[in-house]
């Protein structure tokens, strides 16, 4: 019996990771706008709130920076380099993310409305 393998070209995988990071940065930007709207009154009264709100902007900048870095690594990686992604995607809890990062399904635009609804509870 042959072990299941998902061997994919490393440059392609790195580009997929960069795309995922860039998409997370876009989501972070939406959160940044929300934090700004929710904390507008609070920030005027609390300097720490301003610092905390700026963390969302820093998150977006860092995610974009890592995406740029990973794209550069992909460009420097030999085309014939390949890895088996099965173990890496097996640990991901979101099936769509595993499909995107493992190059297991055709690329689709990420829909923010997709996914599991998780409500805060006690």
N, C-alpha and C positions, 0 to 999 in steps of 0.2 A: 504494500500500500504506500503510495506516494504522499508525502506531507503537502498540505495546501500551502501555496506560496503566492504572494502578490508582489512580484519584482517590478519596480518602476524606475525610470530614469531619474537620477538625482536632480539634475537641473529642473526638470518639470515639477518634481516634488517641492523644491525650494520656491519655485514661482507660486505654487499653490499655497504654501505657508505664507508667503508675502501677501498674496491676495486675501487670505483669511485675516491677517493682521491689519491690512488696510480697511477691510470691512469692519473689524472691531473698532478701529479708529473712527470710522463714520458713525457707528453706534455710540461710541464715547462722546462724539461731538453733539449728538442729540441729547445725551444725558447732561452734558455741560450746559446746553441751553436751558434744559429743565431746571437744573440746579440754580442757574442764574435767575430764572423767573421765580422759583420758590423762595429763594433767599434774598430777594431784592430789599425787602424791608429790614430783615435781620442784619444784613451786611452793614447797613448804615449805623447800627447800634453796637456791632460786635466785630472787632478787628480780626479775631480768630476765625469767624465765619467767612470773612473775605479770603483768608489764607486757605481754609478748607475748600472753598469753592474753586480756587485756582488750581487745586489738585486735579480736578477734572480736565482742565486744559493741559496740564503737564502729562496726564495719562495719554491724551490724544497725541501730543507731540512725541512721546516716547514710543507709542505703538507705530506711528508713521516712521520714526527713525529706525526701528527694528525691521519694518517692512522694506525700507530702502536698503538696509544692510543685507538682509536675506536675498534680495534681488541681485545685489552685487556678488554675493557668494554663488548664486545660481549661474551668473554670467562667467564666473571664474572656474566653475566645475566642468570637468571633461564630460562631453556628451555621452560617452560610453559607460560612465559610472552609473551603477544601478544598485538599488537596495530593495530588500524584501520589507514591505510596510505592514505586513499582517500583524505582528506583535504590537506595533505602535498604534495602529487604528483599533485594535481589539480593546485597548484600555480607555478609549474615548466613550463618553456616556451619551453623546448626541449622535445619532445615526447619520444624520445629514452631514454633520461636520466630519465624521469618519469617512463618509463617501467622498466628500470634497478633498480632504487632505490625503486620502489614500488613492485618489484618482480612480475610484471604483465606479463612479457614475458620471454621466455627462454633466458638465458645469451648468449650473442654473443660478440665476440671480437670487440672492438671499432675500427672503421675504420676512420682514420684521414681525409679521403677524403669525408666522409659523412657529412651531415649537410647543412645548408643554406650558400650560398656564400654572404658575406657581404663586399662590397667594400667601401672604404672611399669616401665620397662625401661632397660637400659644402651645 
